[in-house]
């Protein structure tokens, strides 16, 4: 039923839009054109296809648009737009004309896939089931996809009792508790990861996916670190490129190379540099496979550090362009007055340049955070599906193409979108800095 209603709405849109343009172009009331186009689309697109008079839905779309174009050429000019419509109505019609193409593109490219993703996230569906999947089939909705990732439970577990009914103690004198997995019949699929003791009871913290929350933390850490480092390098490059020196324009152009080079090419170069027999190991006299090792530095895996460095190197030119443009817009009088007052270069940087860049810093961090949080290709090309560099986009890819689980991949994508929505809400509410 819902699929039928959705199909009718699509045909109304397919006929109403060209009808609107055709009637407006000839000077008639556009609402009449929308009505006529919608009726024509329902007759040709629904009745025509169902009865076999029209071969396919694509042919119906072509016929509908063709008839609207012929009508726009043949019908006589009307006087509604020129004489009857008020000024406000004419402004409204013009606004609709300008935004309709963009609205249709957004509907088809953004909204429609988003609806599909939301529907798939509450279904148990695999790649092989996509061919026969119905968008509005609400008969098998489930939250298992979300629970399998976000599931958390806190259960009281009693102590192990001896023959006298007292809690048993281990060799160190600590109370022994029952195993939550054995004590609860419904603990299958859960893993106890932590807990706390309270007298003769232990509260066991169980997770459905013990890797999911560390992956979220890893994604946040990698995103923030690479964004901050990229902006910092961009600031340094902008300060250097802002000064007058021979070959400055060539230097500025050279700085853009990491950003404009194909990602697959630069990722391959980094793989060659960082492999066990690569140049980096030759320089340092080591044999560390930087992209595949289990080594850590300050508690962070070395492969993840390499990914962060790659992200910072590849995307600092983006920050460089923004910051350089804003630095060049700062009035030189401010620097001259500060220099006359005896301000040192570091003081001019701290009290003039950086305050003027606050709004740009905020915008850059927001953009870099969103793009890096969604980044898949850089991480995957460098390290593949290495568990130490597994971030949310890689988990989506793994669920979809390695496990063939569309529902799981869609649910992870929805969770990622919700996290970004919360971050954006926090940013616009508490962090946003507007230009003075």
N, C-alpha and C positions, 0 to 999 in steps of 0.2 A: 504493500500500500504506500509506504513512504517513498519507495523507489519510483512509483508511478507519479506521485505528487512532485518529486524532485525533477523527473523528466519533463513534466508539463511546464514547470517553472523555467527550465532551460529553454524549451521551445518558445515560451513567451518572451524571454530575453532575446533570443535569436531573431525573432520577428519584430519585437518592439523597437530595438535600437535602429535598424535601417529605416523603419517606418517613421521614427522620430526625425531623423535627418532629412528624409525625403519631404515630409510635410513642412518642416522648417524652411528648407531651401525654396519651396514654392510659395511660402507666405501663409500657410494654413496653421491652424491651432495644432501644435505638436502632440497634444494629448490624443487628438483624433488619429493622428498617424501612428501613435503607439498602439492604440486599440486595433486599428485596421491591420497593422503589421503582426500583432499577436494573434489575431483571428486567422490571418493568412498562414502563419507558421503552424498553428494547431491543425488546420485543415491539411496542409501539405506534409508537415513533419510527422504528424500522428496518424491522421486518417489515411493520408496518401501512402505512407510506408506500410501501415497495417494491412491495407487492402491490396498492396502490390502495385499500385499505379505509379509509385516512385520506387526506383530500384533500391536505394540505400539512403541512410540518414545524411551522408555527405552530399549526395545529389539533391536532397531536399533543401539543405542549407544554400547550395548554389542557386537553386530555383527561387528561393525566397529573396535572396539578395538581388538576383537578376530582375524579378518582378518589381521590387521596390525602386531599383534604378530606372527601369522603364517608366514607372509611374512618375518619378521625379522629372523625366524628360517630356512626357506627353501631357500631363494634366496642366490646365491653365493656371496662371498666377493668381494667388489669393491676396486678400487685403487685411487679414487678421493681424499679422505681425506689424504692419506699417500703421494701421489706423485704429484697430480695436484694442490690441494688447497695451497695457500700461507700461510705463518705463520700467517699473520693478519687474514685471513679467518678462520683458525683453531681456533684462539683465539676468534673470534666473535662467531663461532658455539658453542664453549665451554661455552661462556657467556650466549648464548641463552638457552643452556641445563640447566644451573644452575638457571636462573631467571624465566623460564617458569612456573614451578609449583607454585611459589609464585605469579607470575602475574595472573595466572588463579584463585587462591584462592582470591586474592584481587578483581579481576573482579567480582567473584560470591558473595563474602561476603560483599564487601564495595561498589564498583562502581554500580553494578546492583541495590541494594536496594536504593542507593542514587538517581539514575535516577528515580526510582519509586516514591520516596518521593517528588522529584521536580515536577514530573508530577501531582501527587495527590494534591500538594499545590496550583495548578492553576485550580483545578476542584471542582465542588460542588458534593461531593461523600460521601456516608455513608458506614457504615460497611456492610449493606445488599447488597450494590452494588459491593462489591469487587469480588465476584465470576464471574461476567460477565464483569469486567473492562478490557479494552484494553489499553495496555501501550502507544501506539502512536496514540490514538484517539484525534486529535487536533480540533475537531468540537465544543467543549463546554469549551474552555479555558476561564478563568475569573480571575480577580485579587481581587474578593470580599473577599476571605479568608484573604488576606493581609490587605485590607482596613478595614475589620471588627476589626482588631487588631491595626494597625498602623494609622488608619485614623485620620487626624488632619485638622481642617479648622479654618480660621480667617475671620469673617464676620463683616462688618460695620452695626450697628443697629442704626436707628435714634431715637431721643427722642420722647416722647409722646407729641403730639400737643394739645393745648387747642382750644377753639372756635375762638380765635383771631390768630391762627397759630403760637403761641409762645410755647416754651418748658415748660411743666408743672414741678412744683417743689413739692417735698415731704414736710413733716412737718419740716424736718431739713434744708430745703432750697437747697437740692441737686436735680439735674436734673433727672427726671424719663425717663427711656429708654424702648423701646419696648422689648417684650420677643422674643428672637431669634427663639425659637421653633414655635411661632405663626406667626412671621413676614415672615419667609421663609417656603415655601411649601415643600421644599426638606429636611427639618431639621429632618424628622422622622428617628429615629434610632441614632441620635446624641444627645450628652449631653453637655450643656455649663458648663464648669468647672472653667473658669476664664475669664479675659478680662481687658481692660483698657479704661478709658474715654478720649475723645478728643473733648471738646466743646459740640456741639449739637449731637455728635455721640459717640457711644460706640462700641469698637471692641471686639466681643465675641469670645473666644477661645472654640471651640467645639471638642470633642473626640468621636469616635465611641465606644471605650471601655475604660472607665475611670479607670479601674483597671489594664490595661496592662502596662502602663508606671511606675506606682508605683511598679508593680510586677518585672519589670526589675531592678529598683533601689534596691528593696529588695533582689533580687538574687545577684546583685553585692555586696551589703553590707554584706550579709551572706557569700558569697564566699571569699571575701577579709578578713573579720574578722576571719573566721574559719581557713583559710590558714595561716595567720600571727600568730594566736595563736598556731596552731599545730606546726609550725616551731619553735616558741619561746620555747614551752615546749620540743620539740625535742632537741634544743640547750642546755637547762638546764640539761636534762637527759644525753646528751652526755658529758657535762663537768663533771658531777658527776661520770658517769660510766668510765671515762677515768682515774680517780685517782686510786691508789692502795689501796685496803681495803679488809678485809676478806669477802668472799662470793660475790666477784664482778661478777663472771660468772653467779651465780644464780640470782643476781640482774638484770643483763643484759637480761637474759632469761625471767624474770618476766615482764620486761618492754614491751616485745613483745606481751603480752597476749591480749591487746585491739585490736591489728591489726589482729591477727590470729583467734580470736574467731568469730563464725558465727554472722553476723549482726542481724539476727532475735532474737538470744538469748540475746545479750547485749542490744538491743533495748527494749526487754521485761523487762529486769532487770531495766533499767532506768525508764520505765513506772511505775514499782512497787515502785521504790524509790521516784519518783516525784509525785505520785498521792496524793489525798487530805488526805488520812490516811496513807501515806507512811512514811518511816524513816526520810526523810529530814524534813517534817513538824513536826514530833515528836521532832527532835533535836532543831529546831528553835521555837517550840511552836506555830506554825501557822497552818492554814487550807487552804492553797492556792493550787489549782489544777494547778501546774506549766505548764502543757502541754495543758490546755484547758481554761485558764483564759484570760480575756480581759485586764488585768493589763499591764502597761508599766513601763519601767525603763529607764530613760534618753531618752525618746521618742521612745524606741524600745520595741516591745511587748515581754512579758516574755516567751511565747512559742518559739519565734524565738531565744531568748538568750539561751534557753535550747538546741535548735538544734545546735547552734554554739558551745556551750560547749561540746556537745556530739561529734560533728565532730572533735574538737580539741583533745579530749581525745582518740577517736578511731584511729586517724591517726597520732598522734605525733610519734609513733614508727617508721613509715616510714622515717620521717625526722631524727629521732635519729640515725638510721642505716647509712644514708648518711653522717651526720655530724660527727659521731664518726669515721667512716673510714677516713674522710679527716683530722680530728684532729690528728689521730694517724700517718698520713703521714707527718705532719709538723716536720721538723728537730729539734731534741732536742737541737742542738747547738744554735738555735735562742733564746730559753728560757734561756739557761745557760748564754749566753752573756748578755741578758737583766737583769738577776738576778745579775750578777757581777757588772753591771752598776747601780744597786740599784733600778731597776724597781719593783714596788709592784705587787701583783697578779692581781689587777684590771687593772693596766697599761699594763701588759703582755697580758691580755685578750683583751684590747681595741686596742693595737698597733700591736699585733702579730697574735693572734688567729682569731679575727673577720676579719681583712683584708685577711687572707688566706682562709676564708670561703665565700668570696663574690660570686665567681662563683657558688658554691654549693647552696648558698641562692637563686640565680637567677633561677637555674634549678629547685630547690625544689618548689619555689613559682609558676613557670610556670606549673609544673606537678600538683600540688595541686589545682591551679586555674582551670585548665581544668577539672580535675576529679570532683571537688566539684561543679563546674558550671553545670555539667551534672548529678549530683547525684540525684537520685530519692528515692531509697529504704530507706536511713536513715531518710529523712524527712517524708516520708509517713508512715513508721513503727512507728515513734514517735508520730506524730500529725495528721495523716490522711490528709484529705483535709481541714484543718483549714485555713480560709482566711488569718490569720495573718502570716502563714508560707508557703503560696502558692508561690512557686518559679516556674521558667519556666518548668522544667521537670514534676512537679506536674500538671501544667496547660495542658501539652501535654497529660498526662494520663487522666485527667478529660475530655478533649475534645474528646478523643478517646473512652473511656470506659463508661463514664457517659452520654455524649451527642451523642455518636455513630457518630461523625462527623470526618471522615478521612481527609477531605480537610482542616478543621480548625487545626487539630492536626499536619498535615504535614506542614502547613504554619508556625505555631509556631516553629516547629523543624528547618525549614529553617532560620527563623529569629534568632534563637539561634545559629545556625552554622555561620551565617554572623557576629554576635556579637563576637563570639570566633575568627573568622578569622581576624577581625579588631584588637582585643586585641593581637593576635599573631603577626600581622604585626607591631604593635606599639612596642611590646616587642623586636622583633628581630632587629628593626630599631633603637630604642633609649635606650633600657634597658639592652640588652644582655651584660654580662660580661664574657670574655673568660679567661680561666686559663692561668696564665703566665708560 
